[in-house]
Amino acid sequence: MGRRLCETLCKAESRDFVPCRANEVKRMQNTGYGLIRPESPPFVPSSVYTFPDLEAIRAYYAGSAPGYLYRRNGNPNTDQLEEALCQLTGAAAAVFAASGMAAIAQACFSLLKPGDHLVATRHLYGGTYALFEQVLRPWGISVDYVDMDDGDSLAAALRPNTALLYVETIANPLLQVADLEAIGRFAAAHSLRWMVDNTFASPYLARPHTFGADVVVESLTKFLGGHSDVMGGVCYGSADVMTPIRTLTVTVGGVLSAFDAWMTQRSLQTFHLRMPQHCRNALALAEFLRGHPAVEQVFYPGLPDSPWHAIARRVLFDGFGAMVSIHLRGGEEAVNRLLRACRHVALAPSLGGTRTTVSHPALTSHRAFSPAERAQLDIRDGTVRISVGTEPFEVILEDLRHALDEAR
Ligand code: PLP
C-alpha cells in the first residue's frame, strides 16, 4: 500500500473525534424526558429490564422490538460508546470487555481453537505473554514469538496450522513500532488473520484495521479512559469478525460495567484534546532525557535517530505517542533514588492518565517473563517506562530534572 493511499485510509478527520449527538437525541425521545433532555448521557446501571408480558420478551429475542433485557446482553451506555468508538475509528463494530486483558482473551478464544498455532511478536505486554503461556498454551494452542519486522523469521515461523498473527502497534515497554503495512501485506499473502493491540498508540495515532487487521484490541483503562479511573477493554473491526466475539463475550460474561462505559463516554469527549498534549510533552521529554547524564538510553519513536522512526512516520499519524522509556544508569538503586526524589510524577504501574507516571517493567508489567527472557528483550533493572501526562510541560520537566539529578 503506497504512502498516499495509507494516508487517505488512515488520516483522522478532526470531526471524527466529536461524538455524534444525532442518534443519542433520537434515543432520548423514547426515554420520557420529552423535549427537555440531559446534556450528558444518562447513566443506566440497571442489571435487568421489565416487560409487560411474554409477547414482549419474544419480540425482544426476535429483534422486532428494540430494547434491553439483561445487563450482560446489552446496555445503553455500552451501545452509545460503541457508536462513538466506531465513529472515531471507522470500524464497523466494537465489542467491549471488563478489561483490556478480557478483550484480548475473548478475541483469542473466538479466533482460535485447540490445535491452532499462534505467531506473536516477542515485544509484548507481560500480561499478554502470561495469557498466551499460562492459558492458551495449556488449552492446546502452540505459540511462537518472533521479531515481526523480520519477514524471514516471520515466514519461517509459519506452520500449516498457523491461525493468527499477534502484534502491538507500539510495543510495551521499549516502544518498537510494528510495520502494520508490511504485516498486513504478509497476512494477506498467506491468508492469515491478524490481531493488533493498539493500546499504546490509541486510535488517535493508528487505525490498524485500515491496514487489514482483523481485530484491533485496546485497553480502555489507558488513553481512551484517560484519567486512571476506568477499567475496560474493546475489540473492534468488521461485523463478521465481531459477531462471534460478541456472542462469546455475552456467554462467558466478561462484559464492560455500565459505569466504566459511561465514564469512557465522558472521556472520549476530551480524547482529541488530551492526545496531542500527551504527544507534544512526550517528544519534548524524550529530547530532554537524551541529553541527561543519568540516562543511558532513551526509547521514543519520535526521535529522528530511533530505529523505529521511519516506520512510525508511515504507520502513525499526528504524533509518536505518550510513552517514553529509558535505561537509567545505576540499575534498581538509581530507579529508587529517582522515585523518592519525585514530587509530582508518581510510581504507578499503569499508563495513559493525565498525570505523568512512571513504571518499572521488570517488577510489574513484565514480571511474567523470566530474568533471562527479560535480558533478551533488553528489559533491565534500570528500565523505567514513563507515561507522559497532559500537564504544562514545565511541571514535568522541573520534577524529572530534579529527580534525575538525585538519581545520579
Ligand atoms: N495491552 C497493553 C499494551 C497493556 O499495557 C495492558 C495493560 O497494561 C493491557 C493490554 C491490558 O489492559 P488492562 O489492564 O485493561 O487489562
Boltz pocket constraint, residues with backbone or C-beta under 6 A from the ligand:
constraints:
  - pocket:
      binder: B
      contacts: [[A, 99], [A, 100], [A, 101], [A, 102], [A, 125], [A, 127], [A, 168], [A, 170], [A, 172], [A, 197], [A, 199], [A, 200], [A, 219], [A, 220], [A, 221], [A, 222], [A, 231], [A, 232], [A, 233], [A, 349], [A, 350], [A, 365]]
      max_distance: 6.0
